[in-house]
Amino acid sequence: MTGQLLSANLLAVNGQPSAVQREILQTRPFRSAAHEGVVGLLRTADRVRWHFCEVLAPYGMTLPQYNVLRVLRGAGPKGLPTLEVAERLIEHAPGITRMMDRLERRGWVRRERCSGDRRQVLCFLTTEGEKLLAELDKPIDRADEEALRGLTPAKQHDLIELLDRVRGALG
């Protein structure tokens, strides 16, 4: 991948803009392959996020809300404390308490004070929330496949490994 980024950057220097340069209408070359790689990664993350937002919009749900429901489904009947839900989210979501308020008002989540520690609030997926996620499973699975349809299964595994390395290097 580094070689490809370097090649793309060299092409940009030689007058041929890379794909990400064309997409963002950038006329100057990137400072480095790392700069182009980060811009490409952020641009891609934005496109993927938008793709999933389109799937969720008809259900009146945001991507962070879907993520919370997904985490709670994985927790099962034991539920999870609010802060642990926040730790498990794919993207950092400030204001987890306000988000839980909205999800509770929609009937997708219920909360209970922990009997052992009244400061702790346990969150649970409701039956209504479970039904909603079950309805979303197939559209989300399709969206997953669509998002990576440009990659062979082997390249998808390469992507997973590369992304793991990027996150690992950042700590």
The 8 nearest C-alpha neighbors of each residue, nearest first, counted from 0:
[[1, 3, 2, 4, 161, 5, 36, 158],
 [2, 0, 4, 3, 5, 32, 33, 36],
 [3, 1, 5, 0, 4, 6, 7, 32],
 [2, 4, 6, 0, 1, 5, 7, 8],
 [5, 3, 7, 1, 32, 6, 2, 8],
 [4, 6, 2, 8, 32, 3, 7, 1],
 [7, 5, 3, 9, 4, 8, 2, 10],
 [6, 8, 4, 10, 5, 9, 17, 3],
 [7, 9, 11, 5, 10, 6, 32, 4],
 [10, 8, 12, 6, 11, 7, 5, 13],
 [11, 9, 13, 7, 15, 12, 8, 6],
 [10, 12, 16, 15, 8, 14, 9, 13],
 [11, 13, 9, 10, 14, 28, 8, 15],
 [14, 12, 10, 11, 15, 9, 16, 8],
 [13, 15, 11, 12, 16, 10, 28, 9],
 [16, 14, 11, 10, 13, 17, 12, 7],
 [17, 15, 11, 20, 21, 14, 10, 18],
 [16, 18, 20, 19, 7, 11, 21, 15],
 [19, 17, 21, 20, 22, 16, 7, 23],
 [18, 20, 22, 21, 17, 39, 23, 38],
 [21, 19, 25, 17, 18, 23, 22, 16],
 [20, 22, 24, 18, 19, 23, 16, 17],
 [23, 21, 19, 20, 24, 18, 25, 17],
 [22, 24, 20, 25, 21, 19, 18, 42],
 [25, 23, 21, 22, 20, 26, 19, 16],
 [26, 24, 20, 23, 27, 21, 28, 22],
 [25, 27, 24, 28, 20, 16, 21, 11],
 [28, 26, 25, 29, 11, 12, 20, 16],
 [29, 27, 11, 12, 30, 26, 8, 16],
 [28, 30, 31, 35, 34, 27, 8, 32],
 [31, 29, 34, 28, 32, 35, 33, 8],
 [32, 30, 34, 33, 29, 35, 8, 5],
 [31, 33, 35, 5, 4, 34, 8, 36],
 [34, 32, 36, 31, 35, 37, 4, 30],
 [35, 33, 31, 37, 36, 32, 30, 38],
 [36, 34, 32, 38, 33, 37, 29, 39],
 [35, 37, 33, 39, 34, 38, 32, 40],
 [36, 38, 40, 34, 39, 35, 41, 33],
 [39, 37, 35, 41, 40, 36, 42, 34],
 [40, 38, 36, 42, 37, 41, 35, 43],
 [39, 41, 37, 43, 38, 42, 36, 44],
 [40, 42, 44, 38, 43, 39, 37, 45],
 [43, 41, 39, 45, 40, 44, 38, 46],
 [42, 44, 46, 40, 45, 41, 39, 47],
 [45, 43, 41, 47, 46, 42, 48, 40],
 [44, 46, 48, 42, 43, 47, 49, 41],
 [45, 47, 43, 49, 48, 44, 50, 42],
 [46, 48, 50, 44, 49, 45, 43, 51],
 [47, 49, 45, 51, 50, 46, 44, 52],
 [50, 48, 52, 46, 47, 51, 45, 53],
 [49, 51, 47, 53, 48, 52, 46, 54],
 [52, 50, 54, 53, 48, 49, 55, 47],
 [51, 53, 49, 55, 54, 50, 56, 62],
 [52, 54, 51, 56, 50, 55, 49, 57],
 [55, 53, 51, 52, 56, 50, 138, 57],
 [54, 56, 52, 58, 60, 53, 57, 51],
 [55, 57, 59, 58, 53, 60, 54, 52],
 [58, 56, 59, 55, 54, 60, 53, 52],
 [59, 57, 56, 60, 55, 54, 131, 61],
 [60, 58, 56, 57, 55, 61, 64, 52],
 [59, 61, 58, 55, 56, 64, 65, 62],
 [60, 62, 64, 63, 65, 55, 52, 56],
 [61, 63, 65, 64, 52, 66, 60, 51],
 [64, 62, 66, 65, 61, 67, 92, 90],
 [65, 63, 67, 61, 66, 62, 60, 68],
 [66, 64, 62, 68, 63, 67, 69, 61],
 [65, 67, 63, 69, 64, 68, 62, 70],
 [68, 66, 70, 64, 69, 65, 71, 63],
 [69, 67, 71, 65, 70, 66, 72, 64],
 [68, 70, 66, 72, 67, 71, 65, 73],
 [71, 69, 73, 67, 68, 72, 66, 74],
 [70, 72, 74, 68, 73, 69, 124, 123],
 [73, 71, 69, 74, 75, 70, 68, 124],
 [72, 74, 70, 71, 75, 69, 68, 78],
 [75, 73, 71, 72, 78, 70, 79, 77],
 [74, 76, 73, 72, 77, 78, 71, 123],
 [75, 77, 78, 74, 123, 124, 72, 71],
 [78, 76, 75, 74, 79, 123, 121, 122],
 [79, 77, 123, 122, 76, 74, 75, 121],
 [78, 80, 121, 122, 83, 84, 81, 74],
 [79, 81, 121, 83, 120, 82, 122, 84],
 [80, 82, 84, 83, 120, 122, 121, 79],
 [83, 81, 85, 84, 80, 86, 95, 79],
 [82, 84, 86, 85, 80, 81, 79, 87],
 [83, 85, 81, 87, 82, 86, 79, 80],
 [84, 86, 82, 83, 88, 87, 95, 81],
 [87, 85, 83, 84, 88, 82, 91, 89],
 [88, 86, 84, 85, 83, 89, 70, 67],
 [89, 87, 90, 85, 86, 91, 66, 84],
 [88, 90, 87, 91, 66, 63, 86, 92],
 [91, 89, 88, 92, 63, 66, 87, 85],
 [90, 92, 88, 93, 89, 85, 86, 63],
 [93, 91, 90, 95, 94, 85, 63, 88],
 [94, 92, 95, 91, 85, 96, 98, 97],
 [93, 95, 97, 96, 98, 92, 99, 85],
 [94, 96, 98, 97, 93, 99, 92, 85],
 [97, 95, 99, 98, 94, 100, 81, 93],
 [98, 96, 100, 94, 99, 95, 101, 102],
 [97, 99, 95, 101, 100, 96, 102, 94],
 [100, 98, 102, 96, 97, 101, 103, 95],
 [99, 101, 97, 103, 98, 102, 96, 104],
 [102, 100, 104, 98, 99, 103, 105, 97],
 [103, 101, 99, 105, 104, 107, 100, 108],
 [102, 104, 108, 106, 100, 105, 101, 109],
 [105, 103, 101, 106, 102, 100, 107, 108],
 [106, 104, 102, 103, 107, 101, 108, 100],
 [107, 105, 103, 104, 108, 102, 127, 125],
 [106, 108, 128, 125, 127, 102, 105, 103],
 [109, 107, 103, 124, 125, 102, 123, 106],
 [108, 110, 123, 103, 122, 125, 124, 111],
 [111, 109, 122, 121, 123, 120, 108, 112],
 [112, 110, 121, 120, 113, 122, 109, 123],
 [111, 113, 120, 117, 119, 121, 114, 110],
 [112, 114, 116, 117, 115, 119, 120, 111],
 [115, 113, 116, 117, 112, 119, 111, 118],
 [116, 114, 113, 117, 119, 112, 118, 120],
 [117, 115, 113, 118, 119, 114, 112, 120],
 [116, 118, 113, 119, 112, 114, 115, 120],
 [119, 117, 116, 120, 112, 113, 115, 114],
 [118, 120, 117, 113, 116, 112, 80, 121],
 [121, 119, 112, 80, 111, 113, 81, 110],
 [122, 120, 80, 79, 111, 110, 78, 112],
 [121, 123, 110, 79, 78, 109, 80, 81],
 [124, 122, 78, 109, 108, 71, 110, 125],
 [123, 125, 108, 71, 128, 107, 72, 109],
 [126, 124, 128, 108, 127, 107, 129, 123],
 [125, 127, 129, 128, 130, 124, 107, 131],
 [128, 126, 130, 125, 129, 107, 131, 106],
 [127, 129, 107, 125, 131, 126, 130, 124],
 [130, 128, 126, 132, 127, 131, 133, 125],
 [131, 129, 133, 127, 128, 132, 126, 134],
 [130, 132, 128, 134, 129, 133, 135, 127],
 [133, 131, 135, 129, 134, 130, 136, 128],
 [134, 132, 130, 136, 135, 131, 129, 137],
 [135, 133, 131, 132, 136, 130, 137, 138],
 [134, 136, 132, 133, 138, 137, 139, 131],
 [137, 135, 133, 139, 134, 138, 140, 132],
 [136, 138, 140, 139, 135, 141, 134, 133],
 [139, 137, 141, 135, 140, 136, 142, 54],
 [140, 138, 142, 136, 141, 137, 135, 143],
 [141, 139, 137, 143, 142, 138, 136, 144],
 [142, 140, 138, 144, 139, 143, 145, 137],
 [141, 143, 139, 145, 140, 144, 146, 138],
 [144, 142, 140, 146, 141, 145, 139, 147],
 [143, 145, 141, 142, 147, 146, 148, 140],
 [146, 144, 142, 148, 147, 143, 141, 149],
 [145, 147, 143, 144, 148, 142, 47, 50],
 [148, 146, 149, 145, 144, 150, 143, 155],
 [147, 149, 145, 150, 144, 146, 151, 143],
 [150, 148, 147, 151, 146, 145, 154, 155],
 [151, 149, 148, 154, 147, 155, 152, 153],
 [150, 152, 154, 153, 155, 149, 148, 147],
 [151, 153, 155, 154, 156, 150, 157, 147],
 [154, 152, 156, 151, 155, 157, 150, 158],
 [155, 153, 157, 151, 156, 150, 152, 158],
 [154, 156, 152, 158, 157, 153, 150, 151],
 [155, 157, 159, 153, 154, 158, 160, 152],
 [158, 156, 154, 160, 155, 159, 161, 153],
 [157, 159, 155, 161, 156, 160, 162, 154],
 [160, 158, 156, 162, 157, 161, 163, 155],
 [159, 161, 163, 157, 158, 162, 164, 156],
 [162, 160, 164, 158, 163, 159, 157, 165],
 [161, 163, 165, 159, 164, 160, 158, 166],
 [164, 162, 160, 166, 161, 165, 167, 159],
 [165, 163, 167, 161, 162, 166, 168, 160],
 [164, 166, 162, 168, 167, 163, 161, 169],
 [167, 165, 169, 163, 168, 164, 162, 170],
 [168, 166, 164, 170, 169, 165, 163, 162],
 [167, 169, 165, 166, 170, 164, 163, 162],
 [168, 170, 166, 167, 165, 164, 163, 162],
 [169, 167, 168, 166, 165, 164, 163, 162]]
